[in-house]
Each structure stands twice: as C-alpha cells, then as structure tokens.
Amino acid sequence: MLVPSAKLLRLTALVVLPLATVAGILPAGAPLAVGLIVAFGLLVTFDAIRSTGLLDGFSVTLPETIRLSNGRAGVIAVQLGNETERGTRLRMGLGLPAELTTPNETAELQLPDGASFAAIDWPITPQSRGRHRIGAAYLEVLSPFGLWEVRRRFATRCEARVYPDLLGERQAVATVFLNRGANGAHAQRQLGRGREFEKLREYLPGDAVDDIHWKATAKRSHPVTKVFQIERTQEVYVLVDASRLSARESDVTAHGPAAPLPSVEIPAGTETASAETTLERCLKAALLLGAAAERQGDLFGVIAFDDQVRRFVRARNGRAHFAACRDGLHALQARPVSPDFEELCSFVRLRLRRRALLIVLTSLDDPVLSENFVRGVKLIARQHLVLVVQPRPRGARPLFGNPAVETIDDVYAEFSGHLRWQNLRNLEQTLRRGGVGFKLADHGQLAAEAIRQYLDVKRRQIL
C-alpha cells in the first residue's frame, strides 16, 4: 500500500498550489505552469513505480506463545527477515490488542548491508489477565525520492498468555512457611505417628502391641513391628468459584489493617499484578497453594466452576503440572450466573475416587447460595475433607468491631455488616456439624489463610 509522505504533501503545497494560482491569474503563463505541474506529477508517478517491490523479501516472525505477568513489563522477541540483504531504513509497528500497552507505538530500524535478519525486543505491559492474540505486524519504508510511504501488513500468529501476578503474594506468604515441618530450618511438630505404611523391622522393647505385624511374626518366628511414616502424596484440590459474585471488587480493608501475607518458591516464569476482583484473589490463592503443595510433596489439582465445571486438572506434581494448572486458570473469567453446587459436588463424587482435601474458594454470603452449598456438599463430605475459605464481605464484622463510628448512618451500616457476619457464623456452625470446615478471610489474607488451613491439615494428619 502506498501512502503520500509528509514530504510529498509539503511539495504539493509549495509547487502545485502556487503554479495553479499563477495559471488562473496570468493566462499567458498558464502553459508553463501546467507543464511544470505535469512534470511534477510525472516525477511523483515515477517515484511510485520505483517503490514497487521495496518490501519484497521481508518477513516478520513472532513467537507462537509468550508468557507474561499481569501488570509487569515484558518483551516480545520479534525477528525481522531480509532476504535481499540490502541496507534499508524501516519503520515497524505491531497490531497489539487494547489489553497490551507499549511505550513505543512504532520503532525505527536501520538494516545494514548484508544483514539477512534482525532481532528486536519489543517492550509491552499487559493490563488484563487472559489470552490475547497479536494478529499482525506492519512495515513501512520510504520510496527512493521519499515522496511515498510503502506499507505492508504481515499476518502473525502470536498468543500472549497473561498470568495472575504472584510475585507480590509470594513475598507476603513467607510467614506461613517459617515453620513448615521437615522442609524448613524450623521444625514443626507433627501430631501422631503417621498413617502410611513404610516398612517392617525387628521388634524393639517399647514398641506398641498394636504395631506388631502378626502374620510376619508367625512366619519368622520372632516379633516383627510395622513402621509408619507421614503421608507425602495426598491429593489436594482447589475449587475456584467463577460465578457472578466472584466479579465483585475485593475489599482489602474489609476488616482491620492488612496483615503480612504468606512467600513460597514459585516455578520459573511465574512473576505477575492486576486490578483486584474476588476472582483474581482466588486465582492467586489457588496457584500459591499449588506451589505450597509441591513443596510438601503432595499432589495438587484445580477445579473451576460456575453453573457447571469449566476447568478440571487432575492432581499431580512437578513443574510441568504447575504450568498446566496455571494455563488452565489464567484465562478464566467471571460469568453472570449463579454457581451450581449440586452439579459441582456430583462432578467431584464421580471423578475423584481417592479421598482428597478440597479447599473451596467461594462466596456464601448470599443466603440462597449458602443453602444450595449446604445441600450439595453432603454428597462429598463423608468421602473427602472439605474446607471453605471465603473472602470477607465488605463491612462484615461484629457490631462493636469498628471504633470509627461517628454518625447514625455509620451505626446502621455497622449493624448491617454485623447481620452479614452473624449469618456467616451460623453457616460456619451448620457446616461444622456436617464435617465441613469454614474460614472467613480478609481479601489480602486469602492466599495466606488457604495455605495455613492446608498446612494445619498436614500437621494434624486429619486427611
């Protein structure tokens, strides 16, 4: 595509307009003025003809997949091919979606003679989590006389995967891992002796009678004792609610000042920051919990749901599996539907045969949803250990928990928050009677609380 350059527009204004004015005012000079205008037009046409094929032999290649952190600067590795190997001055641009911003809309490039390709690191900053496609790149070169700009569009197939920002949360969850059992410098006392059979050994004085393996004792004609160890390969699933209530903005200051959160060692390529909704907080908590389970030697999986199950990654471990969980959650968006907890629990009952720890990140401050959850969780509460961690609703706290009450309106607002808090307390008692744990966590503490509950289950060996 040919586009008039700024130089051509200036020359047109300086040459054609004065000559046309002269031809109109002075009839005697009209032939000369028209001749000069025609000569200028021929020059412009000749320059346009010479511009044909200036971008032949050029190509623009972008990686098929790039992984970025929401709100954190990254780069796109752009490769520019030049089969002609002639020196050329180019201007390049990328067709970026609105979710990817860049400080440089275009880049000026000078290719030297003999260069068959060039590599450019294009800076971008993602503003939204999810998958974003970059479908085109553009090159522009000036014609030989500089009167035209020759432009060409190059189709690209590049997908930018923007993950939740875990770096800030990572620095916040460090306190949870100060006492993390056998993995840390500070040993954490385990309750009980372990339930997973490890080996047989000779009987030693003081061994409990219950630990004697009677069949092996009869076979060997001397006492043999069973040795147990702490279970290391338990299954942990995080169930993330992506329904309508998860689209609410998170209220980090819902109850008191933000306390320091739990930093876990996160696999490479996971640095990520975003505008916080409840779903964003839940996704960060889910991935951080996966990293914690990896360190503890457990198997980790995720289930995302709204009115149906949207994502399911079966529990495994390893860095590749963490990447699979991250890829399964990064494009998840809240949908304007109510969660179907009965459908979720039926899915869990059919798919998960082995007893597992299920940590549900959802909002149950809607009375109808809480009733549906209580009814649905009965399907799985006997087979699995279920824990609910809910972000604290805005203003939900005890009536006299806020000292900054000054007006009548503040009193009514605090009373409304107390009613919501009391309803959640009643829900907690109802769930506890059914063997389901419930924990109310500030939004800034959601990841920390989920990891703390998981480590408490490990310590107490109640799974």
N, C-alpha and C positions, 0 to 999 in steps of 0.2 A: 504494500500500500504506500502510495506517495502522498506526502503532506507538505504544503508550502512551508518553507522555513521562515524564520523571522527576517533573515537577510533578503529573501525574495519579497516579502511584504514591504520592507523598507525601500528596496529598489523600485518597486512598483509605485510607491508613493512619491519617490524622488524623480522618477523618469516618466512614467506613463501619464500621471496626472498633469504635470506641467506641459508636456507635449500635447496632450489632448486639449488643454486650455488654450495653448498657442494656436492649434489648428482651428479652434472655434472662433477665436478673436481675430486672427490675421489670416484671411483666405489665401494670401499669397504664400504664406509659409506652410500651408496645410499639407502639400505633398511631401515636403521634407519631414514634417512632424509625423505624418502617418508612416513614412518609410522607416523612421527611427523606431517607432512603436512596433512595426512588423519585425524589424531586425532584433529588437529586444525579445519579442515573442519567439522568434526562431532560436535565439540563444537559450531561452528558458526550455523550449521543447527539446533542443539538442542535449541539454543537461539532464532532462528527464529520461531521454532514450539511453544515455550513457549510464544512468543509475540502474538500469535493468540488470538483475542478477548480482547486485553487490552483496547480498546476503546469502547467495547460494553457497553451499558448503559449510554453513554454520549450523550448529546444533546446540541445544540447551538440555542438560540432563539433571534431574533432581532425584534424590534417593526416594525409593518407594515408600519408606516409612521413617519418620523421625519422631523421637520421643522427647517431650518437653514437660516442664513443670509449670503448673498454672501460676502466672504472675511473676515468673522468673525468666530472665533473659536467656535466650538460646540462639543457635545459628542453624542455617540451612546450608549444607555443603552443595554448592552449585558448580557444575562442570560445564564449561563452555568449549565446544569443539570448533576447530577451524581447519577444515581440510585443505583450503587454499594456501595456508601458511604465509599469507601476506600480512604485512603490518596494517592494522586498521584501528581507528578510534571509534568506539561503540558506546552506546548508552543502553542500559538494560533495566528492566523492571519485572516484577513478579506480580501475578494476579492473586494477591493474598485475600482471604476472606476477612470480614469485619472483626472476627474473633482473634486475628493475629495482627498485631501492630508492629511497625518497624520505624526506626528513626530516619531511614533513607528510602524515600519512595523510588528513586532511581539511583543507578551507580554508573559513573563514567569509567570506562575501561580503555586502556591503550595496549593493544596486542602488538608485540614486536615482530619483526620479520622472522620467519622460520618457526614460530610458535604454533603448534598444532592443537593445543588446548590450554585452558586457563582454569584455575580453581578459585572460587570466591566463597567466602564465609559470609552469608547474608544474615545480619542480626535481626531477630524477631523476639517479641514478647507476647506470649498468649494471655488472653484476658478471660477465657472461658474454658472450663473443663470439657472434654469430649473429643470427638473425631472431626477434624477439619481438613478439607481437600484443597490442594493448590493445583488448579487445573490448567494453568497457562503461564508462560514466560514470554517476554517481549524484548526484541532487539531493535535498535534504531541506529542508522548510520547516515551521514550526510552525503549528498551527491558530490561528484567531482568539483563542481563550481560552488557548492554549498547552498544552492537555491532550493533544494528539496530535501526532505527527511524521509528516508526509506525505512519503513517499519514492517516487521513480520511477527506473527504470532506463532509460538511453538507450543503445541499441546504437551502437557506433562501429567504424570500420574503419581502424585505425591500425597501421602496421607500423614497429617500431623496428629499424633496421639498426645493429648494433654492430660496428664495425671493429676490427682489431688496433691496439694502441697503438704508433704510430710516433714519437711526439714524443721519448721518451727515447732511442730508437735513432737518431733524427735528430741529436740532439746528440752522439751517440757516434761517428757515421761521418764527422765533419768532417775528421779527419786524412787520410783516404783521398783527399779532394779538394783537398788543399793543392797538389798537382801534378797537374793534370787536363788538361794539354795546352792546346789553343787557347782553352778556355773560362775559364781561370783567370789570375790575376796571375802565377803561377809556371809558366812554360812547361815542358812535359815532352817530352824528346826522343823523336821517333818514329824507329823503326828502319825503314830502307828508304825508298823514294820514293813509295809508294802504288801501287795496282793498278787504280784506276778511271780510265778514260779521261775527260779533261776537254775538251781542245781541240787544234787544230793551230796551229802558229806557224812563222814563218820560222826556218830553221836558223841557229844561232849557233855560233861557234867554241867547241869544247869539248864540244858535245853528243855523246853516245854514238852509235855507229853503229846499235846496236840500237833506238834511239828514232826513227830516220828512218822516215817513212811513205813506202814506195817507190811505191805507186800514186799518191798525191798529188804526189810528186816528179816522176814521169813525166808527169803531167797538166799540171803548172805549169812544168815545165822548169827548176826550181831546187829545192834541197833543202828539205824540209818535215819538221819534227820533231813527234812526238807528246808531249803533256803529260799527265801523270797526277796524280791527287790521292788523298788519303787517303779511303777509303770511309767514307761517313757514314750510309748506310741499310742497315746489316747487320741481319739478324734474330737476335734473342736470345730464347730461351725458357727459362723456369724450370720445371722439373718437380718438383712437390711431392709427396712420399710421404705419404699419409694413411692408411696401414695400421696394424696393431696396434702396431708399435714406435714410431710417432710419438706414441702416447699416454703414453709414459714421461715422468716429470718431468725437466725439464732440470737438468743438474748444472753450474751456472755456475762452480763452483770445482773442476771436474774436473782441471784441470792448471794449477797455479800461480795467481797473482793475476789478477783480471780486468783486461785491458788496455783503454785507451780505444778505443771503437768508432768506425767512420766515421760530417756532417750534411748531408744532402742536401736540397735545396729541394723540399718536398713540396707538391703541389697543395692548394688551399684545402679545408678541411673534412676534413682527414685526421688531426687530432690524436687520439690514442688512448692502457691499462696493464692487464695481466692476469696471472692466475696462470700461470706459465710451464710449458708442456709443450714437448716437442720440436716438435710441430706448430705451436704458437704462434710459436716462434722461426723456424721455416721460413717461415711466412706473412709475418712481418715482413721477413725477409731477401728474400723474393720481391718484395714491394711496394717496398722500398727499392732493390732492383736495377732495378725498372722505372723508378723516378724517376731513377736514375743513367743508364740507357739513354736516357731522354727528354732529359736534358741533353747527352748525347753525340750526339744526332741519329739514334740507331738505332731500329729497330722492335722492340717488346717484346711478348711473348705469354706465356701461362701454360698449363700442363697440370697438373691434379691427378689423382692416380690411387691406387688400392689394388689390388684384384684386377681392376679394369677402370678405364678412363679415366672420371673423374667430371666434370671441368671442362676445357673447351678454349676458349681465347680466342686467336684468330689474331693474329699480330704486327702491330701498327700503332703510331702515336704520337699524341700530343696529350693534353690534359687529359681530354677525354671518354673516350678509350680507357683512360687510367689509372683513371678511375672505373668503367669496365666491368670491368677486371681486379679491382679492389677488390670490386665487387659479386659477381664470380664466386667469390671466395675467402672472403669474410667468414663465410659460413655453413658452411664445410667442417668436418666433424668426423671424428675418427679412428674407423675401423671395425675390429672384431676379426677381421680377415682378413689373410692374408699377401699381399704385393704380387706381382703377376704381371708380371714384367719383360718376358717374351716378348710378352705382349699389348700392353704399353706400346710396345715397340720396333716392333712391327708397325703399330701406330697411327701412330707417328711416320713410319715409312717410307712409308705410304700418303698421309698428309695433308701432309707437309712436303716439297715438291719442291725448293725452293731450299736451298742449303747454309746452315746456321744454327749458331749457338753454343747448345748445350744444356747448361745447368747443372742438374744433378740434385741435389736436396736429399733425401737418404735415409739410412738406417742399414743398413750392410752388415756389422755385427759378428756377425750370425748366419751361420755357415758355409754353410748350405743356401741362404740368400738371396743370399749373395755368389756362389755357384756359378751360381745362376739368372741373376744380373745379368751375369756374365761371358759366359754363353752367349747371353743375349738381346741384349747391346749390340753383338755382332758384326754384327747386321743393319743398324746405322746408323752404325757407327764410321767407315766409309770415306766416307760421304756427308756426315756432319755432324761438327763438332768437339764432342766430349762431355767435360765436366768434372764430376766428382763432388765435392761438398763435404759431408762427413759430420760431424755433431756428435760430439765425442769421447765415447765411452762412459765411464761412471763408473769412475774409477781406472785407465783405460788409459794407461800411461806406461812409460818404460824402468825397469828394475828398480831402479836407483840414482838415480832422479829425485826421490825424496821424502826429504828429510833428517829428517822427523819420524817415524822408525820406532823404536819402543821395545820392543815385545814380540814374542814368537814369532807371535802372531796377526797382528800388523802385517806381519811378513815374508811369511807365507803370502798375505795379502791383496795385498801388493805383487807377489808372484810371479804371482798370478792376473791382476792388471792388466797385468803385463809380457807374459804369453801373449796376452792380447787385443790389446795394442799390436803384438806381433810378427806376429800373424795379419793385422792391417790393413796392416802394412808389406809383407808378402808379397802381399797383394791389390793394393796400390799398384803393385808391380813387375809383376804379371801384367797389370794394366790398362794400364800404360805401354807394355808390349810390343805391345798391341793398339791403341795410339794414343789411349788414353783417360786423361785426367788425373785425379788423385785428391788430395784435400787433407783433412786431419783438422783440424777447427777446434773450439776451445772454444765452448760454447754462447753465452757472452757475446760471442764474436767471429764468430758465424756470418754475420751480415749483412756485417760488415766484410770477412771473408775472401771471400765470394761476390763482392762488388763489386771487391775487389782482384784477384781472378782475371780478372774481366771486363775491367778496365782494362789488365791485363797483356796480354791477348789483343789489345786495341785497339792498344796501344803496339807490340807485336811484329808486328802485321798477319799473324797466322797463320790467320785465318779465311778 
